[in-house]
């Protein structure tokens, strides 16, 4: 294994020097949220897709709009029902945030959720070596994939920042039912502006706050007897949820194009988060099975799911402070990245927030600005 090693403490020291020398960031301007969702019917790499979102509400969803029987749906904003219903098709079916039909002739059926995540533009662009951008003229890029006998990715862009479990995954998450009336006088452990990943398995829904995920990056959980792995990379802003079979995952201490590499504890194979596949070890080439989820702010989440959803608590088994986002300053500096990228361009700002969608090895991103 050939890769570049960087001391975790050295990196922390560099970050401290950079961020401690700048002026204090003004608090963001409070936005007035509209209730409308933007619905984009699109085609990409041979697949018919729909992307629905609202920039102010920090909500984005992506689904395959062709059903198993071949029916192609043309989506529009739901005319009668409100969120969690997000769109309506030409046959009068209403579909919710998890792609489930909750009203209409197709009630009980589901759309296929695409391999997608919100995140920073540079992360998808670097790993897929150029992406298509919705609403923009795109470059014709032909970059050869470089791999070796041991790695399925370019090892030159794998950097080591620490050993296995230098950042501790959470293996026994605890939950409490969020009810807004219980927290009128005392604040909840998640602030309204904090981001949260919401996961559904069967009929059960759970929420995982990013103020916890940004410090642990991996949570191993079981919902409805299905073992899952919730993983979040604060450097690329990307989050995915996988089915994990009988193994658990941990943080490897390695990054590929600044993105999280996980390892499974059964075989110690390495897994690229954004690619969703094993890139080194016994399971190289195997892909993950994705679990239905979406990301939003806690404010938007609580408006949708008050009284209904269990939220992960601060009882992680580790004595850490979980207030705020420890990477807020890193996000502020658009051009600051810890390590070099395999591919980079200036069509969007590096840390512009987008929805990245992968279809058969190709990636297309949808800028937040398309959903305001």
C-alpha positions in Angstrom: 0.0 0.0 0.0 1.5 3.3 -1.1 -0.1 6.5 0.1 0.8 9.7 1.6 0.7 9.9 5.4 -0.2 13.1 7.3 -0.3 13.4 11.0 -3.8 14.0 12.3 -2.5 16.4 14.9 -0.5 18.3 12.3 -3.7 18.8 10.2 -5.6 20.0 13.2 -2.8 22.5 14.0 -2.8 23.8 10.5 -6.5 24.3 10.5 -6.3 26.1 13.9 -3.7 28.5 12.6 -5.7 29.3 9.4 -9.0 29.8 11.1 -7.8 31.6 14.2 -6.3 34.4 12.2 -9.4 35.6 10.4 -12.1 37.9 11.6 -15.3 36.6 13.1 -17.9 35.5 10.6 -21.1 37.4 10.7 -24.2 35.4 11.5 -26.0 34.3 8.3 -29.0 36.3 7.2 -32.2 34.6 8.2 -34.1 33.5 5.1 -37.9 33.7 4.7 -38.8 30.3 3.4 -41.3 29.8 0.7 -43.6 26.8 0.6 -43.1 25.9 -3.0 -41.0 23.0 -4.3 -39.3 23.0 -7.7 -39.9 19.8 -9.6 -37.4 18.9 -12.4 -38.2 16.0 -14.8 -34.9 15.0 -16.4 -33.1 12.3 -18.2 -29.5 11.2 -17.5 -27.4 8.4 -18.8 -30.4 6.5 -20.0 -32.5 6.9 -16.9 -35.6 9.0 -16.5 -35.4 10.9 -13.2 -37.1 13.5 -11.1 -35.4 15.9 -8.7 -37.6 17.8 -6.3 -36.4 20.5 -3.8 -36.5 23.8 -2.1 -33.2 25.7 -1.4 -34.7 27.6 1.6 -36.0 24.5 3.3 -32.8 22.7 2.5 -34.8 19.8 1.0 -33.7 17.8 -2.1 -34.9 14.4 -3.3 -34.1 12.3 -6.4 -36.0 9.3 -7.7 -36.3 7.1 -10.8 -39.6 8.2 -12.4 -40.1 5.0 -14.4 -42.0 2.4 -12.5 -41.3 -1.4 -12.6 -44.1 -2.0 -15.1 -42.5 0.6 -17.5 -44.9 3.4 -16.8 -43.1 6.8 -17.2 -44.4 9.5 -14.8 -44.4 13.2 -15.5 -44.1 14.9 -12.1 -45.4 18.3 -11.0 -45.9 20.0 -7.6 -48.6 18.4 -5.5 -51.8 20.4 -6.0 -53.7 19.4 -2.8 -51.3 17.9 -0.2 -48.3 19.5 1.5 -44.9 18.1 2.7 -44.2 15.3 3.3 -46.0 14.9 0.0 -43.6 16.4 -2.6 -45.0 15.8 -6.1 -47.9 14.5 -8.1 -47.9 12.6 -11.4 -50.2 12.8 -14.5 -52.4 10.1 -13.1 -53.2 11.9 -9.8 -50.8 9.9 -7.6 -49.2 11.8 -4.8 -45.6 10.8 -3.8 -43.9 11.6 -0.5 -40.3 12.4 0.6 -39.3 8.7 0.6 -40.9 8.1 -2.8 -44.0 6.3 -1.5 -47.3 6.8 -3.1 -49.7 8.0 -0.3 -52.7 8.9 -2.4 -54.0 7.9 -5.8 -54.3 4.7 -8.0 -50.7 3.6 -7.2 -51.1 3.9 -3.4 -48.6 1.7 -1.6 -46.1 1.6 -4.5 -42.7 3.2 -4.3 -40.3 5.1 -6.6 -36.7 3.8 -6.7 -34.5 6.2 -4.8 -31.4 7.0 -6.8 -27.8 6.7 -5.6 -27.6 10.4 -4.6 -26.5 12.8 -1.8 -26.3 16.4 -1.1 -22.7 17.6 -0.8 -20.1 20.1 -2.1 -19.6 20.4 -5.9 -15.8 19.6 -5.8 -16.4 16.2 -4.1 -18.5 14.7 -6.9 -16.5 16.4 -9.6 -13.2 15.1 -8.3 -14.2 11.5 -7.7 -16.1 11.1 -11.0 -13.4 13.2 -12.8 -15.9 15.7 -14.2 -19.6 15.8 -13.8 -22.6 17.0 -15.9 -24.2 20.1 -14.3 -27.9 20.7 -14.7 -28.6 24.0 -16.5 -25.1 24.6 -17.7 -23.1 23.8 -20.8 -20.8 20.9 -20.0 -17.2 20.1 -20.8 -16.2 17.1 -22.9 -13.8 15.5 -20.5 -11.8 12.3 -21.2 -9.7 11.4 -18.2 -8.3 7.9 -17.9 -9.0 6.0 -14.7 -5.9 5.0 -12.9 -5.8 2.0 -10.6 -3.4 -0.7 -9.5 -3.5 -4.4 -8.7 -4.5 -3.6 -5.1 -6.7 -0.5 -5.6 -9.6 0.2 -7.9 -9.0 3.9 -7.5 -6.0 6.2 -8.0 -3.8 5.5 -5.0 -2.0 8.7 -5.5 -5.0 10.6 -4.2 -5.5 8.4 -1.1 -4.2 10.3 2.0 -3.8 8.9 5.5 -4.7 11.2 8.4 -4.8 8.7 11.2 -5.3 5.0 11.9 -8.4 2.8 12.0 -10.9 4.2 14.6 -8.9 7.3 15.3 -12.4 8.8 14.9 -14.8 6.5 16.7 -17.9 5.2 15.1 -21.1 4.9 17.2 -22.2 1.3 17.5 -25.0 1.7 20.0 -27.0 4.8 19.2 -29.7 5.9 21.6 -32.9 7.7 20.6 -35.8 9.8 22.0 -39.1 10.8 20.4 -39.0 14.5 19.4 -42.0 16.4 20.4 -41.7 20.2 20.1 -44.0 20.8 23.1 -41.5 19.0 25.4 -38.8 21.6 24.5 -40.6 24.9 24.8 -38.6 25.9 27.9 -35.5 23.8 27.5 -33.6 23.6 24.2 -33.4 20.4 22.3 -29.9 19.0 21.7 -30.1 19.9 18.0 -30.3 23.5 16.9 -32.9 24.5 14.2 -30.2 25.3 11.7 -28.3 22.1 12.2 -28.5 19.5 9.5 -30.0 16.0 10.0 -30.2 12.8 8.1 -33.6 11.1 8.1 -33.8 7.3 7.4 -36.8 5.0 6.8 -36.7 1.2 6.9 -40.2 -0.3 6.6 -42.5 1.9 8.5 -39.9 3.1 11.0 -38.2 6.5 10.6 -35.2 7.7 12.6 -33.2 10.9 12.4 -29.4 11.3 12.9 -28.2 14.9 13.7 -25.1 16.1 11.9 -23.7 17.7 15.0 -23.1 14.1 16.1 -22.3 12.7 12.7 -19.6 15.3 12.0 -17.7 14.1 15.1 -18.1 10.4 14.6 -18.7 10.1 10.8 -20.2 6.5 11.1 -23.2 5.2 13.0 -24.0 1.5 13.0 -27.7 0.9 13.7 -30.4 -1.7 13.3 -33.9 -0.6 12.2 -36.7 -3.2 11.8 -34.1 -6.0 12.0 -32.1 -4.5 9.1 -28.5 -3.6 10.0 -27.6 -0.2 8.5 -24.6 2.1 8.4 -25.2 5.9 8.4 -22.0 7.7 7.2 -21.2 11.3 6.8 -18.1 13.1 5.5 -17.8 16.6 6.9 -15.0 17.5 4.4 -17.2 16.8 1.3 -20.6 17.4 3.0 -21.9 14.1 1.7 -24.0 11.5 3.6 -25.2 8.1 2.6 -27.0 5.2 4.3 -26.1 1.6 3.5 -27.4 -1.8 4.4 -24.4 -3.5 6.2 -25.3 -7.2 6.4 -23.7 -8.7 9.5 -20.6 -6.5 9.6 -20.1 -3.1 11.1 -18.2 -0.2 9.6 -15.6 2.1 11.1 -13.6 5.2 10.0 -10.4 4.1 8.3 -8.5 7.4 8.8 -8.0 7.6 5.0 -9.4 10.0 2.5 -9.8 9.7 -1.3 -10.1 13.1 -3.0 -10.8 14.5 0.5 -13.7 12.1 0.9 -14.3 9.5 3.7 -13.0 6.0 3.3 -14.7 3.5 5.6 -13.6 0.0 6.5 -15.7 -3.0 7.4 -14.7 -4.8 10.5 -15.1 -8.3 9.2 -12.5 -8.2 6.4 -10.9 -4.7 6.9 -11.7 -3.9 3.2 -11.8 -0.2 2.4 -14.9 1.5 1.0 -15.2 4.8 -0.8 -18.2 6.7 0.6 -19.3 8.6 -2.5 -18.6 5.7 -4.9 -20.4 3.3 -2.5 -18.1 0.4 -3.3 -15.1 -1.4 -1.8 -11.9 0.0 -3.4 -9.3 -2.2 -1.6 -9.2 -5.6 0.1 -11.1 -8.8 0.0 -14.4 -7.2 -1.0 -12.9 -4.9 -3.7 -15.4 -4.2 -6.4 -18.5 -5.0 -4.3 -21.2 -2.3 -4.1 -23.3 -1.2 -1.2 -27.1 -1.5 -0.9 -28.6 1.9 -0.3 -31.3 2.6 2.2 -34.0 5.3 1.7 -33.0 8.6 3.4 -32.9 12.3 2.9 -31.1 15.3 4.5 -32.5 18.6 5.7 -32.2 21.1 8.5 -33.7 20.2 11.9 -36.1 23.1 11.5 -37.6 21.7 8.3 -37.5 18.1 9.8 -39.3 19.1 12.9 -42.0 20.9 10.9 -42.6 17.7 8.9 -42.3 15.0 11.6 -43.2 16.5 15.0 -44.4 13.8 17.4 -43.5 11.0 15.0 -39.8 10.3 14.7 -37.0 9.1 17.1 -33.9 11.3 17.1 -30.5 10.1 18.0 -29.4 11.5 21.4 -26.0 12.6 22.7 -25.6 9.3 24.6 -23.0 8.0 22.2 -20.7 6.3 24.7 -18.1 9.1 24.2 -17.5 12.2 26.2 -17.5 14.8 23.5 -19.1 18.3 23.1 -21.7 18.2 20.3 -22.7 21.8 20.0 -22.6 23.4 16.6 -20.6 22.5 13.5 -16.9 22.1 14.1 -16.3 22.5 10.3 -18.1 25.8 9.9 -14.8 27.7 9.2 -13.6 25.0 6.8 -16.9 25.5 4.8 -16.5 29.3 4.9 -13.3 29.2 2.8 -14.3 28.0 -0.6 -10.8 27.4 -1.9 -9.4 25.7 1.2 -9.1 21.9 0.8 -6.9 19.7 2.9 -5.5 17.6 0.0 -5.1 17.8 -3.8 -7.9 16.7 -6.0 -7.7 14.2 -8.9 -9.8 16.6 -11.1 -10.9 20.2 -10.5 -12.6 22.9 -12.5 -14.2 26.3 -11.9 -17.7 25.8 -13.4 -19.1 26.1 -9.8 -17.5 27.1 -6.6 -15.7 24.2 -4.9 -18.1 24.2 -1.9 -21.3 25.1 -3.7 -23.9 22.8 -2.3 -25.4 20.5 -4.9 -27.4 17.2 -5.2 -25.1 14.6 -6.8 -26.8 11.7 -8.7 -24.9 8.7 -9.9 -26.2 6.5 -12.7 -24.1 3.6 -14.0 -20.8 5.2 -13.1 -21.7 8.7 -14.4 -22.6 11.6 -12.2 -24.8 14.7 -12.6 -25.2 17.5 -10.1 -28.1 19.9 -9.5 -27.1 23.2 -7.9 -29.1 24.4 -5.0 -29.8 27.6 -7.0 -32.1 25.6 -9.3 -34.5 25.1 -6.3 -35.1 28.6 -4.9 
